[in-house]
Amino acid sequence: MINHISIKNFAIIENTEIDFQEGLNIITGETGSGKSIVIEAISLALGSRADSSYVRTGTDKAVIQLAGTLNDEDYVITREITANGKNLCRINGEIVTLAQVNRLSSKLADIHGQYDNQSLLNPDYHIVLLDSYKNSDSKEIKENLAEKYSTYMQCRKELAQLLSMEKENARQLDFYKYEANEIEKANLVIGEDADLSERISLLQNSEKIFDNVSKAYQCMYDESPSVMDGLNLATKSIEEIAVYAQGIASLYEEINDIYYRLEELCHQIREVKESIVFSPAELDEAIARLDLIDGLKKKYGSTIEEILEYEANLQKKLSIAENFDEEKKSMMIALKNAKANLLECCSELTKVRKEKALELEQSIQKELHDLNFKDSLVKISIEPLEEPSESGMDKVEILITTNKGEPLKPLYKIVSGGEMSRIMLAFKNIISSYDQIPTLIFDEIDNGISGITASIVGKKLKEISAQRQIICITHLPQIAACGQYNFRIFKESDDTNTFTYVQPLSEDEKIMEIARLLGGTSITETTLMTAKELIENAH
């Protein structure tokens, strides 16, 4: 339930706090006093979209804090809206996303506004209402249905793509074969283009490379005295004195090691020199091979890897084109099986919906009778769709008659504003009892009703409040009289600003407020007596 709300710098509210109680909390006030602003603030705390226009003129930010209890745990939801449009959400002091606020608030409270009445007139919304009733009965089936529908739609998409390719594949078959053969004949190897470039560079500069390598080998090994001769002499000289000092012995070991390493290096230089053979034929062959690869790159990809990937895609297209009938047959079987599985799941869901519809009809019927629809009759129509949808195979529509002898008709054809408010109240009461939402908030629930019907709605709200907390804004004295906790919203102005306040009412103040609702500015003994009588009749 909602225990407390604090509203600061929100619209025309500078700073006000309300302590809500278990049971029926009624908020009244004159038109334009700010009743709907309180609901807007609660709605914002419960996760509705923020708008910087809500920030009170002349202030930097609006702050709404809502304290509530859910499953014996206390929560404080904080929403901050700055004048420059920034929005901050917190739960118990920790910064969270708006989605996290919505997940919590959807379990904490349900707000009914005028929009809900309009949605009830839309037949597309009726399947949502039916599925909301005893949601656990169909939740697993609906999850299974969503998976099977996704599989079915994917099979349809793949088959459609295959069929759209049929004519194109027939025209392109020879071209695909030509391209695939051209790449296949090249016998490409990843990395060979880099190797070829290096080999060509070597062959094109072989004479210079041979001369330089020969000079290096001659200097180091062939001529006398060579680098190796000098190093050999140095090594022997140090060896003769190595016995006199440990440092000289270490020096000898290092020079000796260098000698053998340099000797090995000379052998490698000789091997390079002997391997260099200029071959015009080999150079032409390497250049031709690299030209072939560069030509393929211009057609099929900037690297050998991309060319090979292109070839793999060609082979796939060729496989589809050459085996089109088999592929088509396989996909059609997969689609048929997917649809059969989907229809089976749809049938299962339809069966559950029809069972729930019978129960829901009876529950709505009872609620409507309690709400002064004595001659009403309700029927939830479930008709099959031509094709399965993500919601199943059912078209759901609520049909109603409110007068004896009249045929059942769609809601949008027969109900008035007052009737719609009562019908929605019936739905909210039934469905929320299964959702186990602890708080119901009503704004505009009294739209279009008056007199005895208003008293009946008030008593129904009080009846519901025995099981869950109700917060209701009303302008009708009959409903206000049923409140267990009453609040009055009023506004005051000074020379420059307007301020809205919320005041909890004592029993005497409640009588005065209901008298004001009955008689306006002129409150007489008669209106006071009537107010007291309304309160007594409500209890």
QUIPEFEN-V995694 format. One record per backbone hydrogen bond with DSSP energy under -1.0 kcal/mol. CO is the residue of the C=O (numbers start at 1). NH is the residue of the N-H. If there is no record, write none. Layout:
co=CO nh=NH
co=CO nh=NH
//
This chain:
co=1 nh=69
co=3 nh=20
co=4 nh=67
co=5 nh=18
co=6 nh=65
co=7 nh=16
co=8 nh=63
co=9 nh=56
co=10 nh=13
co=12 nh=500
co=13 nh=10
co=14 nh=9
co=16 nh=7
co=18 nh=5
co=23 nh=470
co=24 nh=484
co=24 nh=485
co=25 nh=472
co=26 nh=487
co=27 nh=474
co=28 nh=489
co=30 nh=33
co=34 nh=38
co=35 nh=39
co=36 nh=40
co=37 nh=41
co=38 nh=42
co=39 nh=43
co=40 nh=44
co=41 nh=45
co=42 nh=46
co=43 nh=48
co=44 nh=47
co=51 nh=54
co=52 nh=55
co=54 nh=11
co=56 nh=59
co=60 nh=83
co=62 nh=81
co=63 nh=8
co=64 nh=79
co=65 nh=6
co=66 nh=77
co=67 nh=3
co=67 nh=4
co=68 nh=75
co=70 nh=73
co=73 nh=70
co=75 nh=68
co=76 nh=92
co=77 nh=66
co=78 nh=90
co=79 nh=64
co=80 nh=88
co=81 nh=62
co=82 nh=85
co=86 nh=82
co=88 nh=80
co=89 nh=96
co=90 nh=78
co=91 nh=94
co=94 nh=91
co=97 nh=101
co=98 nh=102
co=99 nh=103
co=100 nh=104
co=101 nh=105
co=102 nh=106
co=104 nh=107
co=105 nh=109
co=110 nh=441
co=112 nh=443
co=114 nh=118
co=115 nh=119
co=116 nh=120
co=119 nh=122
co=122 nh=125
co=123 nh=126
co=125 nh=129
co=126 nh=130
co=127 nh=131
co=128 nh=132
co=129 nh=133
co=132 nh=135
co=134 nh=137
co=135 nh=138
co=135 nh=139
co=138 nh=142
co=139 nh=143
co=140 nh=144
co=141 nh=145
co=142 nh=146
co=143 nh=147
co=144 nh=148
co=145 nh=149
co=146 nh=150
co=147 nh=151
co=148 nh=152
co=149 nh=153
co=150 nh=154
co=151 nh=155
co=152 nh=156
co=153 nh=157
co=154 nh=158
co=155 nh=159
co=156 nh=160
co=157 nh=161
co=158 nh=162
co=159 nh=163
co=160 nh=164
co=161 nh=165
co=165 nh=169
co=166 nh=170
co=167 nh=171
co=168 nh=172
co=169 nh=173
co=172 nh=176
co=173 nh=177
co=174 nh=178
co=175 nh=179
co=176 nh=180
co=177 nh=181
co=178 nh=182
co=179 nh=183
co=180 nh=184
co=181 nh=185
co=184 nh=187
co=189 nh=192
co=191 nh=195
co=192 nh=196
co=193 nh=197
co=194 nh=198
co=195 nh=199
co=196 nh=200
co=197 nh=201
co=198 nh=202
co=199 nh=203
co=200 nh=204
co=201 nh=205
co=203 nh=206
co=205 nh=209
co=206 nh=210
co=207 nh=211
co=208 nh=212
co=209 nh=213
co=210 nh=214
co=211 nh=215
co=212 nh=216
co=213 nh=217
co=214 nh=218
co=215 nh=219
co=216 nh=220
co=217 nh=221
co=217 nh=222
co=218 nh=223
co=219 nh=227
co=220 nh=228
co=226 nh=230
co=227 nh=231
co=228 nh=232
co=229 nh=233
co=230 nh=234
co=231 nh=235
co=232 nh=236
co=233 nh=237
co=234 nh=238
co=235 nh=239
co=236 nh=240
co=241 nh=244
co=245 nh=249
co=246 nh=250
co=247 nh=251
co=248 nh=252
co=249 nh=253
co=250 nh=254
co=251 nh=255
co=252 nh=256
co=253 nh=257
co=254 nh=258
co=255 nh=259
co=256 nh=260
co=257 nh=261
co=258 nh=262
co=259 nh=263
co=260 nh=264
co=261 nh=265
co=262 nh=266
co=263 nh=267
co=264 nh=268
co=265 nh=269
co=266 nh=270
co=267 nh=271
co=268 nh=272
co=269 nh=273
co=270 nh=274
co=271 nh=275
co=279 nh=283
co=280 nh=284
co=281 nh=285
co=282 nh=286
co=283 nh=287
co=284 nh=288
co=285 nh=289
co=286 nh=290
co=287 nh=291
co=288 nh=292
co=289 nh=293
co=290 nh=294
co=291 nh=295
co=292 nh=296
co=293 nh=297
co=294 nh=298
co=296 nh=300
co=297 nh=301
co=303 nh=307
co=304 nh=308
co=305 nh=309
co=306 nh=310
co=307 nh=311
co=308 nh=312
co=309 nh=313
co=310 nh=314
co=311 nh=315
co=312 nh=316
co=313 nh=317
co=314 nh=318
co=315 nh=319
co=316 nh=320
co=317 nh=321
co=318 nh=322
co=319 nh=323
co=323 nh=327
co=324 nh=328
co=325 nh=329
co=326 nh=330
co=327 nh=331
co=328 nh=332
co=329 nh=333
co=330 nh=334
co=331 nh=335
co=332 nh=336
co=333 nh=337
co=334 nh=338
co=335 nh=339
co=336 nh=340
co=337 nh=341
co=338 nh=342
co=339 nh=343
co=340 nh=344
co=341 nh=345
co=342 nh=346
co=343 nh=347
co=344 nh=348
co=345 nh=349
co=346 nh=350
co=347 nh=351
co=348 nh=352
co=349 nh=353
co=350 nh=354
co=351 nh=355
co=352 nh=356
co=353 nh=357
co=354 nh=358
co=355 nh=359
co=356 nh=360
co=357 nh=361
co=358 nh=362
co=359 nh=363
co=360 nh=364
co=361 nh=365
co=362 nh=366
co=363 nh=367
co=364 nh=368
co=365 nh=369
co=366 nh=370
co=367 nh=371
co=368 nh=373
co=369 nh=372
co=373 nh=376
co=377 nh=401
co=379 nh=399
co=381 nh=397
co=383 nh=395
co=389 nh=392
co=392 nh=389
co=393 nh=385
co=395 nh=383
co=397 nh=381
co=399 nh=379
co=400 nh=409
co=401 nh=377
co=403 nh=406
co=409 nh=400
co=410 nh=413
co=411 nh=414
co=411 nh=415
co=416 nh=420
co=417 nh=421
co=418 nh=422
co=419 nh=423
co=420 nh=424
co=421 nh=425
co=422 nh=426
co=423 nh=427
co=424 nh=428
co=425 nh=429
co=426 nh=430
co=427 nh=431
co=428 nh=432
co=431 nh=435
co=432 nh=436
co=432 nh=437
co=438 nh=469
co=439 nh=110
co=440 nh=471
co=441 nh=112
co=442 nh=473
co=444 nh=447
co=446 nh=449
co=450 nh=453
co=451 nh=455
co=452 nh=456
co=453 nh=457
co=454 nh=458
co=455 nh=459
co=456 nh=460
co=457 nh=461
co=458 nh=462
co=459 nh=463
co=460 nh=464
co=461 nh=465
co=463 nh=466
co=464 nh=467
co=464 nh=468
co=469 nh=440
co=470 nh=25
co=471 nh=442
co=472 nh=27
co=476 nh=480
co=477 nh=481
co=479 nh=482
co=480 nh=483
co=485 nh=26
co=486 nh=505
co=487 nh=28
co=488 nh=503
co=490 nh=501
co=492 nh=499
co=497 nh=494
co=499 nh=492
co=501 nh=490
co=503 nh=488
co=506 nh=510
co=507 nh=511
co=508 nh=512
co=509 nh=513
co=510 nh=514
co=511 nh=515
co=512 nh=516
co=513 nh=517
co=514 nh=518
co=515 nh=519
co=516 nh=520
co=519 nh=522
co=524 nh=528
co=525 nh=529
co=526 nh=530
co=527 nh=531
co=528 nh=532
co=529 nh=533
co=530 nh=534
co=531 nh=535
co=532 nh=536
co=533 nh=537
co=534 nh=538
//
